[in-house]
Amino acid sequence: MSLRHSTLKDAAPEAVREVIRTGQYIGHTAGLCPGRLQANLVILPDVLALDFMRFCQRNPRACPLVGVSDTGAPHIDVLGDFDLRTDLPAYNVYRDGVLADSLNDISGLWRDDLVAFALGCSFTFEAALQAAGIALWHIENDTTVPMFRSAIRARTAGPFAGPVVVSMRAIPLARLDDVRTISARFPHAHGAPVHVGDPAQIGIADLSRPDWGDPALVPPGHVPVFWACGVTPQAAIAAARPSLCITHKPGHMLITDIPDQAEALDILDLPSSHPSQQERLT
């Protein structure tokens, strides 16, 4: 039996991960487990782990590192009790930098030389926006947030290079300042927007054709707002061309046990520094 998103909205993280693990839910995780940190996932051979960690530290707005596994370990204990091989609804598998497959379970691909990286996700600040009465079209319509390759370049680290991927949400003009203030409180979840307004200024030609996710409307009285996105590593994988790389499928995140309040995220005590919201992304 396949469960619907609406039936899981109020379920605890362990309950949601259980139905994912048993194949009963393979959909997106936006809006699930409110109050818990969700994370992007990147899994690489250990020979590339140090370069990828540098990539995250050099691009903290796009790649806010919240946890790293031990080599060969399919878990990140600081973030909760889960199995990285089975507890995400969907994974993308890249070989030599090219998307080769999408799977719901990667147990058969797991190796002793793999290292997993968890990166903070914008779903965290989305919950704060909703709590402030700011509606988000993709959540209300049960779709995945639209994501685009931008003309902003990420800082290179070893073989990892490429564009910064951005996610877009249509925000009422009257709430724009609130959105900036609220999302800035979550540097572990991409922080404040990197661009507001004309998408062409950051190299996006058509909002109706996202590179990942689903199109979303920009109603009258709203403005498109763009945040750095944790799918940025998936664009950098094409440049690095690792023999194997496994990521979350965009929108299908790792649900952790960590509270997603800004104050609670400080317990992660991460080494990477986050730039002020006034600094340039690159």
HELIX and SHEET records of a PDB file:
HELIX    1   1 HIS A    5  THR A    7  5                                   3    
HELIX    2   2 PRO A   13  ARG A   21  1                                   9    
HELIX    3   3 ASP A   46  LEU A   48  5                                   3    
HELIX    4   4 ALA A   49  ARG A   58  1                                  10    
HELIX    5   5 ASP A   77  LEU A   79  5                                   3    
HELIX    6   6 SER A  107  LEU A  109  5                                   3    
HELIX    7   7 PHE A  123  ALA A  131  1                                   9    
HELIX    8   8 TRP A  137  GLU A  140  1                                   4    
HELIX    9   9 LEU A  173  ARG A  175  5                                   3    
HELIX   10  10 LEU A  176  ALA A  184  1                                   9    
HELIX   11  11 PRO A  187  ALA A  189  5                                   3    
HELIX   12  12 PRO A  199  ILE A  202  5                                   4    
HELIX   13  13 THR A  232  ALA A  240  1                                   9    
HELIX   14  14 ALA A  262  LEU A  265  1                                   4    
HELIX   15  15 ASP A  266  LEU A  268  5                                   3    
SHEET    1   A 6 LEU A  65  VAL A  68  0                                        
SHEET    2   A 6 LEU A 114  GLY A 120 -1                                        
SHEET    3   A 6 ARG A  36  PRO A  45 -1                                        
SHEET    4   A 6 CYS A 245  HIS A 248 -1                                        
SHEET    5   A 6 TYR A  91  ARG A  95 -1                                        
SHEET    6   A 6 VAL A  98  LEU A 103 -1                                        
SHEET    1   B 4 LEU A  65  VAL A  68  0                                        
SHEET    2   B 4 LEU A 114  GLY A 120 -1                                        
SHEET    3   B 4 ARG A  36  PRO A  45 -1                                        
SHEET    4   B 4 LEU A 254  PRO A 259 -1                                        
SHEET    1   C 4 MET A 147  ARG A 153  0                                        
SHEET    2   C 4 PRO A 163  PRO A 172 -1                                        
SHEET    3   C 4 HIS A 222  ALA A 228 -1                                        
SHEET    4   C 4 HIS A 195  VAL A 196 -1                                        
END                                                                             
